[in-house]
Each structure stands twice: as C-alpha cells, then as structure tokens.
C-alpha cells in the first residue's frame, strides 16, 4: 500500500470514528407511561413455524398489558405443517387471541407483507404492533413501546437480541453480536433524526398514519415491509421514528444453526434495503469500507503508526459502541466476543458482496421472490 493510499485509509477510519461518536451522542429519550393505555392490535404473521410457534404464543400470553386494550392476531400465511394445530390448541382459553388463515391477496402484495396488511384491515386499534413467530417478547414489551409515543412520534422500534443457547456456541454468539452491532447503528441514527432501519419483529406504529399512507398496498411489495413503512413515514410525514435502547424493549429471536442460512438472511436484508435513504447508505458503506481496510493494511502494509492508528480507530470505536449497548441492555456477558466478532463481520460481509449481486431470486419460507 502506497503512502497516499495509507493516508486515504486513515481518513476513512477517522470518518467512521467520528460518525460513530456522532451516533453515540444520541441516546434513546426517556419515555413516560401514558395516562391511559392505548388500544393495541398485535400481529404475528407466520408460515411453517411448527418448531417455534409454541414458544412465541406462550410469551404472548405473558404480556403485561390491559386485556381490554389488547387484541392479538396470529396470521397464518398458508402454512403446510402443524403450525395451525399448535396455535389453535394454545389459544383456546385466550379470548383476546385470534387465529386467522390468510388466503386473500391484496393487489401487488404477497407473503408476510400481505398477511400483515390483511390483519390490519381486521382491526381498529390505535397502535399496530408486530413480532415474528420465532420471537419471544419480554412481558413489559408492549407497555415499553407504547410509552415511547408522543404527539411527534409515529413509529417505535425496540431492541431485538438473539436468544443465547445453552452450549454457548460460537455461531450463536456471533449472531448475538451482529444483531447488537446493526441495531446500535440504528438506535443512534433514529434518535439523531435520521433513521436508517427498524426491525419488524419488534415494532409498533400508529394505525391512522399507516392508513393515511395508503397501507402496504400503496407502498408496494417488499420483503422488508418494516423498512418500507419506515421510509414512507420519514419521507412523507412530519412524524418521527424512535428506537428504544432499554432492557424492557427487548424481544428475543432465535439464531440460525447454519452459517449460510444466516448469510442468506443478511442478503435478503441487503436486497430489501437497496432503496434506503442517503444517510443509511453513508453509514453502511463507510462501515463496510472502514472494516475492510483492516485486513488490507495488515496484508499490504506498511506496518507503521499511520496504519496502526487507522486500525485502532475502527476497532476502538466499535468496542466503545458495543460496550455502551451492552451496558444499556444489561448483557455484559458478550464483552469477550467483541474482537472475534470483527473477524466474523469481515467474513460474512465479503460473502454478501460476492454472492448478493448474483442472487436474483430470494427464497424465503418456501416461496421465491424476484421483486424485493
């Protein structure tokens, strides 16, 4: 690496360093419970989830929210396994929980986006909440997200973490770290007034705003319906998007058992985010380039103070951001995985860059999509 190229590398590292410091300045604002709890319709779209749906339903039963203000719809997107049987059995003594078979398709919609849109058409609650069938919210989840609304806010996202496994396997821990890293970027961006993403398995939004935007039918199909709705809110209304960073906002999702399944998920996310706003592209691309400078400097050299400073800035600010999130969420057990995660991130982002452009079709839940 020439001296000029090394100086460019240092400039990129410094840009990433100061970007993360800027995001870290914007913590989640304090929330206050409303005088009266709003009505909520909680939607869980699922397809072929017989392995995990019972865990989800049991967690939903434990939600601490007034029953007269909560209706839960379990939206079956034409499952072909025992999911329907499991759900119906689990909710038979829960009058506020309803099973719904989704076999009608709204114009231009399919998959999860269509199922959620159909669910919204059946409810009149003030707030719509969504989570996934492989997720387990903590009991105070709904109250925490509902308290995040004020007159300026249309959407609130909480923090989703990967459920640790009993064996502490490396792939599980790396997925925990990756969800932590990505959402740490999202928290700072949203609370700086420049939201780059939210996560559909931990989301709440105003039904009136959704309807005013024309619903998902007007927005158009996306495999990342959460990001598509967030972008519409940010670009077409004066409302804000808030991202909470507290233990009570946590929803626990399940890790993939195979590395390539995880990579395919990230490719799907990347494809869904291709129409992201400019600030999101800045964050993602600056992060990608800054991290890939590390092995480039190590391999190509020269091994001097400028190269060491560039590497130190990137790894150091990652360490600061991840430790801040761990402290806020009270999950300090992952601190030892920060450095191994740097290598994991380099590996899977390279695979996305190599494979992603050639994957014209996205395969998900037994279906194939070309438009994402």
Number of C-alpha atoms within 10 A of each C-alpha: 15 10 12 9 11 21 15 13 25 22 14 20 28 18 17 25 22 14 17 22 15 13 20 21 11 15 17 17 12 9 14 12 13 13 7 7 15 15 19 27 25 25 24 26 25 25 21 19 20 20 13 16 26 20 14 20 23 14 15 20 15 13 17 13 16 12 12 10 15 19 19 23 21 27 24 23 23 17 18 13 13 13 20 24 10 16 20 15 10 16 18 12 9 10 10 16 22 16 16 18 15 19 12 12 13 14 12 12 19 19 22 23 22 25 27 24 19 19 23 20 10 10 18 14 19 15 23 24 25 21 24 22 24 21 25 27 25 18 19 16 21 23 19 21 26 23 17 26 23 13 7 11 16 25 29 26 29 29 26 26 22 22 17 16 12 6 7 9 11 13 16 21 20 22 23 22 25 20 15 22 19 13 24 23 23 26 28 27 26 24 21 18 13 19 24 27 26 27 22 19 26 27 24 28 25 18 22 16 18 22 13 10 17 12 18 23 15 12 17 16 20 23 22 21 21 21 22 21 21 22 21 15 22 19 10 9 13 10 16 21 27 29 30 25 23 17 20 19 25 25 23 19 23 18 21 15 11 10 13 12 12 16 19 20 15 16 22 21 15 17 20 19 20 11 13 15 16 10 13 20 15 14 17 13 13 18 21 16 14 23 24 18 20 22 13 14 21 14 11 11 15 15 12 10 9 16 22 16 15 26 23 15 20 25 18 13 19 22 16 14 19 23 19 15 20 20 12 14 18 12 13 14 8 14 13 9 14 20 12 13 19 19 14 16 18 15 13 18 18 13 14 18 12 11 13 18 10 9 15 12 13 17 14 14 13 9 10 11 14 10 12 19
